[in-house]
Amino acid sequence: MMEGLRFYCIGDEDTARGFRLAGVEGRAVAGAAETAAALDEAAALDNCGVIIITKAAARLARAKIEKIKLERTKPLIVEI
């Protein structure tokens, strides 16, 4: 039986903490390198269906986000 797909949050400390309180795994990031690493980590998870990323974090890794969107069917990336 296949497990359901999960959400993963990438953003500032407050956003990541808030989503963790709601049961969503995630990572707080503070720079471009951390954001790129977090995206790679989340995209590599077999059960990651949606990456929720703050607009500020997304600005730091726009090229990587576009590459994931073009090359993969999942995860879906949603900017908040």
Buried (B, 14 or more C-beta within 10 A) or exposed (E): EEEEBBBBBBBBEEBBEBBBEEEBBBBBBEEBEBBBBBBEEBBEBEEBEBBBBBEEBBEBBEEBBEEBEEEEEBBBBEBE
